[in-house]
Amino acid sequence: MYPTWEGVFVHSAMYVAIVAAFHVLASHLTVAAAWFNLYLERRAVYENRPEFYEYLKRSALGLLVFAYVFGALAGVGIWQTTTAANPRGISTLIHNFVLYWGAEWYMFLIDVVGIIVYYYTLGRVNPRTHLKLAWILALGATGTMAIIVGILSFKLTPGAWLQTGASLDGFYNPTYYPMLFMRLSLMFTITAAWACLIASLMPKGSPWREHIIRRASILGLAGLIVGALIWQFWYYPTLPEHARQVMASRAVPAITYQAILGGAVLTLLGLLVNIIAPRMQRPIIALGAMGVLFLAIFGAERTREVMRKPDIIAGYMSSNQLVIADIPSRGARNEEARLNQEGVLGQLPFVKPPKTAQELYDTQRYWKIGKQLVLQQCASCHSVSRQTAIQVGRHELRLRPVDELLRMRGAKTRESIEAYLNAIGGFPYMHPVKGTAEERAAMAMYLQSLVEEGEPPAALARR
Amino acid sequence: MEMLNTEMLRMMRDPLGAPLHPTLIQVLLVATFVLHIFFVTLALGAASFALWAFLRGNEWQRRLARVAARLAPNAVGLGVVTGIAPLLFVQTIYDPLWYAANTLTGFWSTLFIFVVMGGYSMAYLFYLKGSPQGRLLWASGLSIALILLAGWIMHVLANTQLYPEYWREWYAPNLEPDTRGVVFHAYNLPRVAFLLLVSSVLSLGVTLMLFAWYFRQRDDADYEYLTQVGNLGKRLALVSAPLLWITGIAWSFTQGIQFGLHIVMALAFTFIALLIREGFRHLDPLTGGVRALGFWLLSLLGIGVIRETIRATSVARYGYRVADYPFVWDWASVLVFALTTVVGVAVIAYLVLVLYDSGKGEVRPWAEKLGRVSIGMLGAWLALFILLGVRLYL
C-alpha cells in the first residue's frame, strides 16, 4: 500500500480522466492523420498534384506542435496522474507489460523524430523520399495504437492471464481486436475534424480546399459508422456480463451517455453538411467539432474506466488497490482473507499500527485510524475530504462524496453506517469492505463525523 | 526503525516481479537516462541562450538565437519522449520508491505535465512569433521558468525516493495524513545546479559545436559565422568544466556524505571535469563537434551511474537490492522488445540520415535503400504484432 493522494480541488481520478481524454484526442489524431496525409501525398506524387503540399505542410506543422508532442506529453501525463492516483494499479500494468511499453517507446521515438524530419524536409528532399517518411509516420503511429490497446483492454478483460500469468495471454485478450478496430475506425472521425480545420484555414476559392474537406468528411463519416457497428456487433457483445450490468447501473451517470450520443449525432450531422456543402466550413466550426469530440471522448473514456468497477484490473485488483486473485506462476496472492483476518492496518506501512488495546480505543486515535482506513478503501473512487471539492455557483462538485451518499441512504448514526459498510458488497460496482470488526467500527466513527459535519449542499452534483 | 523501513519496502514491492533480470533493467534505466538528460538540458540551454542573445547579443549571436529558439521546443519534445524509457524502468525495479515519492508529492507530480506543456507552448510561440525587437520575450522567459519548474519537480521526486526513513513523518505526522501532496519534501540545491543548470550550458556548447561541424560541409557555408558559433560552443564547455566540478563537490559533501559516497563522488566528478576540460581544450571548434558530443555523452553516462549509485546505496541501508528483485523470464516480452529494438533503430537511423542529408538536397543512395528496408521491416513488424493474437480465435 502507498500513501493516498486524494487530489486538490479536483479528485485524483478526474485528473486521470481529463488527461486521458486529451491524450486520446491527440494520439488518435496522429494515427489517422498520418494515413490521411499519406493518401494525399501519394496523390501529390503519383498524380502530380503539388498543390496538396501546401495542405500537408500546414497539417504537419499543426501535428508537430499539437498532436505529436502534446499527445506524447499527455501520454506521460497519464502515467503521472495514474501513478499519483492509483499506484498499485499502474504497477500491475508495468510489471506485466514494461517491455511492451518499451517497444511502444520506439514507436513514440519514430513518431516524434519522424514528424520533425517530415516537416523540416518538406520540399528539401526528393518527393519520393519524402513519401517514405509519410509511410513511416503512418505505420509507426499505428504501431503505438496496436500496443497500447493490448494494455488498455487487458484492464477490462485480462483473459487467460488470470490463470497463466503470461503477458502474451493478457495482451491478446478477448476485447483486444474489437477495441483496436473500433479505435482505428473512430480515429478517422477525429482526423476529419482536424483536416477540416486545416483546410478551412487555407485561401477560399482553391478547388482543392473543398476537395480535401469533402474527402476527409467522407472518411470521417465512414469511420464513425464502422466504429458504431463494431461497438454494437463486436465490442459490446464481447464485454463481460458484469461490465454490462455496471454500464446499466447508476455508476455511470446519464449525462455521460448524453455526452457520447450527443457528440456522435452532432458529429454525424456536421460531417454530412461538410460532404453536401464543404464551402460552409469555417475554422470556428471545425474547432467546435474538436470540442464536441473531446466531450464525447471524455464520456467514452469515463465509461470504459467505470465499467470495470469495482476493479482497476478486472478479477485481479480492486479499485482500492487490493489483490483479489491468486496467480501462483507470478507469486501474486489474494489479499482479502488475510486483510479480514489480520486487519488492514498492518498492511499500511505508512501508518504506525496501534501497540496496545488502550491505544486503539483512544477516541482521537481511533478516529484518525478510521480516517486512514476510509482513505485507503474509499478515496480511489469517492471524494472523502473537502479538498477535492469545487464550488460552482450553488453546486459543489465532488466525485461521489462518501458523506453525501451516506446521508442519501439514511446512514447517519455510527451503528447504521457500520451496518451499511457490512452490506456494501451487495452493489455490483462495490467490493465488501475489508478489515476486522474493530477497523470497520473505526471507519464508521470517522464517517459519522463526516456526515455530521454540516447540512448537505443544496444540490449534489454527480460526475 | 531500520527493521520497520525494511519491512515497509518489502511490503510495497509489486508481487508480480519483473519480466527479465532486474540488473538488465537497471542498465537500461541508466543508459536511457543519458539521452533524456541530454535533451532536457539542451532545451534549457537553448531557450536561455535565445533569450540572452535577443536581449544582449550582437548580430551573429542574434542570428544564432533564432536557431536556438527553434531548437528549444524540439528539444523539449525529444526530452519528454526520451524520458519515457527511464520512467518505465525506474518503476519496474524501484516501484516502492517511485510510487511513494509520487503519492507524497501527488499534486506536483500531476501538475508536472501541464507545466511541461506550458513550457513547450511558450517556447514554440516564441520561435514562431518572437523577435529581437522584444516581441514575445516574456514568452521565452516564461518557457524557461516553466522548464525549470518541471526539472525541479522531477528533482524533488528523485530526492524523495532517497529517504524512506522520513516517508511516514512526511505523510502522516501524528497519524494525521496529508493527502494533498503539495509539499516539496526533499531537495538538494547543488544537485539541481549540477544536473540542470551547469549541464544545460554544456549540452548547449556541444550542440553549437555540432552545428558548426554540420553546416561547414555545405557549399554555401558561412565560415566566419560558423567559426564564431563553434568557438562559442567550445568556450561554454570549457567555462562549464570548473563549475561542474564545484557543484559536483558541493553535491558530494551535502548529499553524498549522507550515504558515505562523498569521496567516491568527489573523485568521479573531478575526473569528469578534467575529462571535459582536457578533452575540449584540444578540439577544433569547426570540426570537433562529433567528438565533443562523444565526450559529453560519456560524461553523462558517468553522471547517470553516480546518480544510480546514490539511489542503490540509499535503499541498500534497508536491505533493498536491485539484484534481489524477484523476476520471471517472460520470453514473449523480451522477444517483443528485442524485435522492436531492431526495427526501431533501423527506422530512426534512416530518419536521422534523411535529416542529415536534407541540407545537401539529396539523400545518399544507400540511405534510400535503408529507407525501403526499414519501411518493410516496420510493416512486417506491425502485421506480425496484430496477427499474433489471432490464435485467440483458433
Boltz contact constraints between the chains, C-beta under 6 A:
constraints:
  - contact:
      token1: [A, 2]
      token2: [B, 99]
      max_distance: 6.0
  - contact:
      token1: [A, 2]
      token2: [B, 100]
      max_distance: 6.0
  - contact:
      token1: [A, 2]
      token2: [B, 103]
      max_distance: 6.0
  - contact:
      token1: [A, 3]
      token2: [B, 103]
      max_distance: 6.0
  - contact:
      token1: [A, 3]
      token2: [B, 104]
      max_distance: 6.0
  - contact:
      token1: [A, 3]
      token2: [B, 171]
      max_distance: 6.0
  - contact:
      token1: [A, 4]
      token2: [B, 179]
      max_distance: 6.0
  - contact:
      token1: [A, 5]
      token2: [B, 103]
      max_distance: 6.0
  - contact:
      token1: [A, 5]
      token2: [B, 106]
      max_distance: 6.0
  - contact:
      token1: [A, 5]
      token2: [B, 179]
      max_distance: 6.0
  - contact:
      token1: [A, 5]
      token2: [B, 181]
      max_distance: 6.0
  - contact:
      token1: [A, 6]
      token2: [B, 179]
      max_distance: 6.0
  - contact:
      token1: [A, 8]
      token2: [B, 107]
      max_distance: 6.0
  - contact:
      token1: [A, 8]
      token2: [B, 180]
      max_distance: 6.0
  - contact:
      token1: [A, 15]
      token2: [B, 110]
      max_distance: 6.0
  - contact:
      token1: [A, 65]
      token2: [B, 124]
      max_distance: 6.0
  - contact:
      token1: [A, 69]
      token2: [B, 77]
      max_distance: 6.0
  - contact:
      token1: [A, 72]
      token2: [B, 80]
      max_distance: 6.0
  - contact:
      token1: [A, 72]
      token2: [B, 81]
      max_distance: 6.0
  - contact:
      token1: [A, 73]
      token2: [B, 80]
      max_distance: 6.0
  - contact:
      token1: [A, 73]
      token2: [B, 113]
      max_distance: 6.0
  - contact:
      token1: [A, 73]
      token2: [B, 116]
      max_distance: 6.0
  - contact:
      token1: [A, 73]
      token2: [B, 117]
      max_distance: 6.0
  - contact:
      token1: [A, 76]
      token2: [B, 80]
      max_distance: 6.0
  - contact:
      token1: [A, 76]
      token2: [B, 113]
      max_distance: 6.0
  - contact:
      token1: [A, 77]
      token2: [B, 113]
      max_distance: 6.0
  - contact:
      token1: [A, 80]
      token2: [B, 109]
      max_distance: 6.0
  - contact:
      token1: [A, 80]
      token2: [B, 110]
      max_distance: 6.0
  - contact:
      token1: [A, 80]
      token2: [B, 112]
      max_distance: 6.0
  - contact:
      token1: [A, 80]
      token2: [B, 113]
      max_distance: 6.0
  - contact:
      token1: [A, 81]
      token2: [B, 110]
      max_distance: 6.0
  - contact:
      token1: [A, 83]
      token2: [B, 102]
      max_distance: 6.0
  - contact:
      token1: [A, 84]
      token2: [B, 102]
      max_distance: 6.0
  - contact:
      token1: [A, 84]
      token2: [B, 103]
      max_distance: 6.0
  - contact:
      token1: [A, 84]
      token2: [B, 106]
      max_distance: 6.0
  - contact:
      token1: [A, 84]
      token2: [B, 109]
      max_distance: 6.0
  - contact:
      token1: [A, 84]
      token2: [B, 110]
      max_distance: 6.0
  - contact:
      token1: [A, 87]
      token2: [B, 99]
      max_distance: 6.0
  - contact:
      token1: [A, 87]
      token2: [B, 103]
      max_distance: 6.0
  - contact:
      token1: [A, 91]
      token2: [B, 14]
      max_distance: 6.0
  - contact:
      token1: [A, 91]
      token2: [B, 95]
      max_distance: 6.0
  - contact:
      token1: [A, 94]
      token2: [B, 91]
      max_distance: 6.0
  - contact:
      token1: [A, 94]
      token2: [B, 92]
      max_distance: 6.0
  - contact:
      token1: [A, 95]
      token2: [B, 14]
      max_distance: 6.0
  - contact:
      token1: [A, 95]
      token2: [B, 16]
      max_distance: 6.0
  - contact:
      token1: [A, 98]
      token2: [B, 88]
      max_distance: 6.0
  - contact:
      token1: [A, 98]
      token2: [B, 92]
      max_distance: 6.0
  - contact:
      token1: [A, 99]
      token2: [B, 19]
      max_distance: 6.0
  - contact:
      token1: [A, 99]
      token2: [B, 333]
      max_distance: 6.0
  - contact:
      token1: [A, 99]
      token2: [B, 337]
      max_distance: 6.0
  - contact:
      token1: [A, 100]
      token2: [B, 336]
      max_distance: 6.0
  - contact:
      token1: [A, 101]
      token2: [B, 88]
      max_distance: 6.0
  - contact:
      token1: [A, 102]
      token2: [B, 337]
      max_distance: 6.0
  - contact:
      token1: [A, 103]
      token2: [B, 336]
      max_distance: 6.0
  - contact:
      token1: [A, 103]
      token2: [B, 337]
      max_distance: 6.0
  - contact:
      token1: [A, 103]
      token2: [B, 340]
      max_distance: 6.0
  - contact:
      token1: [A, 105]
      token2: [B, 84]
      max_distance: 6.0
  - contact:
      token1: [A, 105]
      token2: [B, 85]
      max_distance: 6.0
  - contact:
      token1: [A, 106]
      token2: [B, 340]
      max_distance: 6.0
  - contact:
      token1: [A, 106]
      token2: [B, 344]
      max_distance: 6.0
  - contact:
      token1: [A, 108]
      token2: [B, 81]
      max_distance: 6.0
  - contact:
      token1: [A, 109]
      token2: [B, 81]
      max_distance: 6.0
  - contact:
      token1: [A, 109]
      token2: [B, 348]
      max_distance: 6.0
  - contact:
      token1: [A, 110]
      token2: [B, 347]
      max_distance: 6.0
  - contact:
      token1: [A, 112]
      token2: [B, 77]
      max_distance: 6.0
  - contact:
      token1: [A, 112]
      token2: [B, 81]
      max_distance: 6.0
  - contact:
      token1: [A, 113]
      token2: [B, 348]
      max_distance: 6.0
  - contact:
      token1: [A, 113]
      token2: [B, 351]
      max_distance: 6.0
  - contact:
      token1: [A, 114]
      token2: [B, 351]
      max_distance: 6.0
  - contact:
      token1: [A, 116]
      token2: [B, 74]
      max_distance: 6.0
  - contact:
      token1: [A, 117]
      token2: [B, 351]
      max_distance: 6.0
  - contact:
      token1: [A, 117]
      token2: [B, 354]
      max_distance: 6.0
  - contact:
      token1: [A, 117]
      token2: [B, 355]
      max_distance: 6.0
  - contact:
      token1: [A, 121]
      token2: [B, 358]
      max_distance: 6.0
  - contact:
      token1: [A, 124]
      token2: [B, 358]
      max_distance: 6.0
  - contact:
      token1: [A, 125]
      token2: [B, 358]
      max_distance: 6.0
  - contact:
      token1: [A, 125]
      token2: [B, 363]
      max_distance: 6.0
  - contact:
      token1: [A, 129]
      token2: [B, 363]
      max_distance: 6.0
  - contact:
      token1: [A, 132]
      token2: [B, 371]
      max_distance: 6.0
  - contact:
      token1: [A, 135]
      token2: [B, 375]
      max_distance: 6.0
  - contact:
      token1: [A, 136]
      token2: [B, 347]
      max_distance: 6.0
  - contact:
      token1: [A, 139]
      token2: [B, 378]
      max_distance: 6.0
  - contact:
      token1: [A, 139]
      token2: [B, 379]
      max_distance: 6.0
  - contact:
      token1: [A, 139]
      token2: [B, 382]
      max_distance: 6.0
  - contact:
      token1: [A, 143]
      token2: [B, 382]
      max_distance: 6.0
  - contact:
      token1: [A, 146]
      token2: [B, 385]
      max_distance: 6.0
  - contact:
      token1: [A, 146]
      token2: [B, 386]
      max_distance: 6.0
  - contact:
      token1: [A, 167]
      token2: [B, 330]
      max_distance: 6.0
  - contact:
      token1: [A, 167]
      token2: [B, 332]
      max_distance: 6.0
  - contact:
      token1: [A, 167]
      token2: [B, 333]
      max_distance: 6.0
  - contact:
      token1: [A, 168]
      token2: [B, 332]
      max_distance: 6.0
  - contact:
      token1: [A, 172]
      token2: [B, 389]
      max_distance: 6.0
  - contact:
      token1: [A, 172]
      token2: [B, 392]
      max_distance: 6.0
  - contact:
      token1: [A, 176]
      token2: [B, 389]
      max_distance: 6.0
  - contact:
      token1: [A, 330]
      token2: [B, 16]
      max_distance: 6.0
  - contact:
      token1: [A, 331]
      token2: [B, 15]
      max_distance: 6.0
  - contact:
      token1: [A, 332]
      token2: [B, 15]
      max_distance: 6.0
  - contact:
      token1: [A, 332]
      token2: [B, 16]
      max_distance: 6.0
  - contact:
      token1: [A, 349]
      token2: [B, 8]
      max_distance: 6.0
  - contact:
      token1: [A, 349]
      token2: [B, 11]
      max_distance: 6.0
  - contact:
      token1: [A, 350]
      token2: [B, 168]
      max_distance: 6.0
  - contact:
      token1: [A, 350]
      token2: [B, 171]
      max_distance: 6.0
  - contact:
      token1: [A, 368]
      token2: [B, 175]
      max_distance: 6.0
